[in-house]
Amino acid sequence: MVATTNLHYQLGLLSDEDCWLVFSKHASLSTVSVENSTLEKIGRDIVKKCDGLLLAAQALGSLLCGNSDVKYWNRILKSEIWEFSDDEMNVIPALRISYYYLPPAIKKCFIYCSLYPKDYEFDKDELVLLWMAENFLQPIGKKTLEEVGDEYFDELVTRSFFHARNTDEKIFVMHDLVHDMAMMFAGEFYFRAEELQNATEINIKTRHLSHNVKGNYPISKLSRECDRAEHARTFLEIKLVPWIPFDMENAPCILLSKLKFLRALSFKCFPLESLPDSIGELIHLRYLNLSQTYIVTLPESLSKLYNLQTLKLVRCANLKMLPVGMKDLVNLRHLDIRGTSLHEMPKGMSKLKNLQFLSDYVVGKHEENKIKELGALVYLHKSICIDKLENVVDSTEASEARMFDKDGIDSLSLSWSSDRNENIIDSEIERDILDKLRPHSNLKELEMWGYRGTTFPNWLGHSSYRNITKITLGNRSVGGFKNCRMLPSLGQLPSLKHLSISEFERLEIVGAEFYFCQKDTCCLEAPTPFPMLETLSFTSMRCWKEWRALEYNAFPRLRELTISECPMLRGDLPNHLPSLHSLTIKDCSNLSCCVPEAPAMTSLSIEGGNKVKIGELPPLLCHLSISGKHLADPVVEAITKTQLTCLTYLEISNCSSHIWFPVSDIPPSLQKLRIWGCRKLEFQVEGQHNSLQKLWIRNSCDSVTSFSLDAFPNVKEVYIRECEKMESIVVSRSLSCLRILTIESCRSMKSMSTLWMAAPQLEQLQILCCPEMDLSATGDPHRSSLRFLTISYSEKLVSSAAFMNSQFQGLTQLSIGRECENVKCLPKEGWLPASLESLFLMGIVSVETLECKGLAHLTSLQELCIYHCPKLENIEGEKLPASLIRLYITATPLLGKRCEIKDPQVWPKISHIRTIQVDERFIY
């Protein structure tokens, strides 16, 4: 876009000409075809009214898109909304005009978004389900309600009311000015409990409620006042995530008892273990979200919610069964049970004939919860995972699922659990079962793990599956393929882009069958194998010995190749990969081939005792990670002799030979350097390397007792671990960029005294398991920027820390833990800096008593976290600081128990704290 400064564009302020270009683009006009035309004149007059605002030009251009009616354009230009006074107009006129011309149903959907805070990231599918529950979606012909909702949402995107976040097609954000407009039109019918000081009052007109846990509006106040909104249709908890402290008190029971007309209800991430039986009284409920709660079972009364359309139970990890009466929810359209622990599906799922989305189906052994129940669910679309396929007896049962008819399914996962009777498996029956699970040719993604047959049916890899872009075979956490001795023929899938293969426990050879269908009598006449494949990985193939990389010009577009944990693999890899950008070889101890020729390669990682040979380093290399003596020596030598002008990351690990590494030979482009397990490596510190930003050294450099950071003046983060011979960190020059320093398990480390003067901008310091360390400073350091400190407790470190010194005066977070000396009471009186806001006591196994006196002067302390202190039982003194608002006690059973039972010796000292959590349970 010409003549526009970056600043103006970021602010959304454009010149008149740039504004016209944006407007005409969104209006789908050609500047050539409308030159000197009436529409151009009207359009330019409209643009002038936009006052250079990018959002206004986008909105009005989209409003007029494809409409060449001069009268309509004139109505926009001469709208009385442009003349509204400031008192009448709380939003810019262009946005209000765009809203005015929205269809009434879409207006309702837009206003609904006022329930969410500014900067909220909207999930398109989630919002459509809520609109559906509120009856905002008007049926159009044969289109499903979900399709109508998608069109409504797309219209709002077209009008610039939503903008996609980066490249994620499902996540959208709303401009603050647009959000202000939604709030204005929402009026008294919508109430967002967020900021207590700015909140209006709930009244009898309120129909839609939301609560934002990140605000300061107590859920208890909302519960008390919601009886004024007894006709409310919506309650949504917004932005609650599991790690945010949240005391829900008795809110669920209160809300369910008062809000009997709810259509949409979300308790997502509530610390709920059970749902009251009264849920069955919400007969109007259409949307229920209990995702990421602790619920173990659902009440049978849930089956009375005959109008329920959406039930979301995502990541309810404790949930093992659904209500027996699920079959009665005949209007259910969306059931999302991903991440649950269901043993089997309830009986009669085939009666839920309106189901549009079923995330998982766990095959049972009973007649009414076998796989055939899926056969009647003809409207299923998007994705489905069918689990426990070992319960399918034969191919007849499998065919009754009618997967080949489900043309809406674009992502399919097939899973077999481990079975004690696997030794008596009939591989032909298993193959026939998988054959009858053949999906529709519309499929785009396929996952499979635990399959028990020895070969695959012909449909897997057949070229008729023209839409498949991703296949995943095997999953380490779930299971692989114990009996398969050959891979399916996948090379002729015309659109396959991503292929991941793992856990084929008996496979020894990858050969022609991988590239071509076995029925192809002449491979030379077949199309190029894997014509679109971009990423390929082989993982945990413990018997794989040979990759017969046939020369058929395969993999012409392969960008990433990963081979990991294939200890028997020998021989060569494909040697002509013209598009390869990234190669990773890890833990393939017998692989001794040369790295394939790939002039475009930018990332090379060879780790774990491999014998792979590297010739000339690719000139465009950005990321290089190598491991082992046979590689480290030649690679370091090659680095010093090759002009690697693009290299930004270098890792050298597990080299036992002596390596001499002059700093002056490090490529000037390098930004991150990681040295690990190279005990004989030596830096020759001469000159400076100005680009290095992050430095990791672990279990290396045994000959270095005093390590200087002078060679890296612009380094931002330094991590030094397990360097047992290193005694000091020396700095004689300014390190004005250094923000993070970690020194861990360096038992000879004594001093970093010069650092305080040289690194005034240091923000995070971690000193763990360094018993000889002295934290005192040399000279008189200025007040530093240090905010976060983590240390292991020791008398020497505590005495040298001298927290009253200037370098600690701004400290806001202190963590004490890991290999602490024998200490019974913490903290000592007057020891901690008064500026602390957060204090963490972690893994101090000897401590028995928490001293209130040592915390009394901490008037800014808000958070106290105690983790894995098994002997800690007592709190001595009057009480913990009045400023505390959060107390977390985890894996500390003695003190945790006393807090849970409100022990009179402990409870008065902590009862003033707003949030108290013991082992992830809120007790107050």
Secondary structure, 3 states (H helix, E strand, C coil): CCCCCHHHHHHCECCHHHHHHHHHHHCCCCCCCCCCCHHHHHHHHHHHHCCCEHHHHHHHHHHCCCCCCHHHHHHHHCCHHHHCCCCCCCCCHHHHHHHHCCCHHHHHHHHHHHHCCCCCCEEHHHHHHHHHHCCCCCCCCCCCHHHHHHHHHHHHHHCCCCEECCCCCCEEECCHHHHHHHHHHHHHHEEEECCHHHCCCCCCCCCEEEEECCCCCCHHHHHHHHHHHCCCCEEEEECCCCCCCCCCCCHHHHHHHHCCCCCEEECCCCCCCCCCHHHHHCCCCCEEECCCCCCCCCCHHHHHCCCCCEEECCCCCCCCCCCHHHHHCCCCCEEECCCCCCCCCCCCHHHCCCCCEECEEECCCCHHHCHHHHHHCCCCEEEEEEECHHHCCCHHHHHCCCHHHCCEEEEEEEECCCCCCHHHCCHHHHHHHHHHCCCCCCCCEEEEECCCCCCCCCCCCCCCCCCCCEEEECECCCECECCCCCCCCCCCCCCCCEEEEECECCCCEECHHHHCCCCCCCHHHCCCCCCCCCEEEEECCCCCCEECCCCCCCCCCCCEEEEECCCCCECCCCCECCCCCEEEEECCCCCCCECCECCCCCEEEEECCCCCECCCCCCCCCEEEEECHHHHHHHHHHHHHCCCCCCCEEEEECCCCCEEEEHHHCCCCCCEEEEECCCCEEEECCCCCCCCCEEEEECCCCCCCEEECCCCCCCCEEEEECCCCCCEEECCCCCCCCCEEEEECCCCCCECCCHHHHCCCCCEEEEECCCCCECCCCCCCCCCCCCEEEECCCHHHHHHHCCCCHHHCCCCEEEEECCCCCCCEECCCCCCCCCCCEEEEECCCCCCEEECCCCCCCCCCCEEEEECCCCCCEEECCCCCCCCCEEEEECCHHHHHHHHCCCCCCHHHCCCCCEEEECCEECC
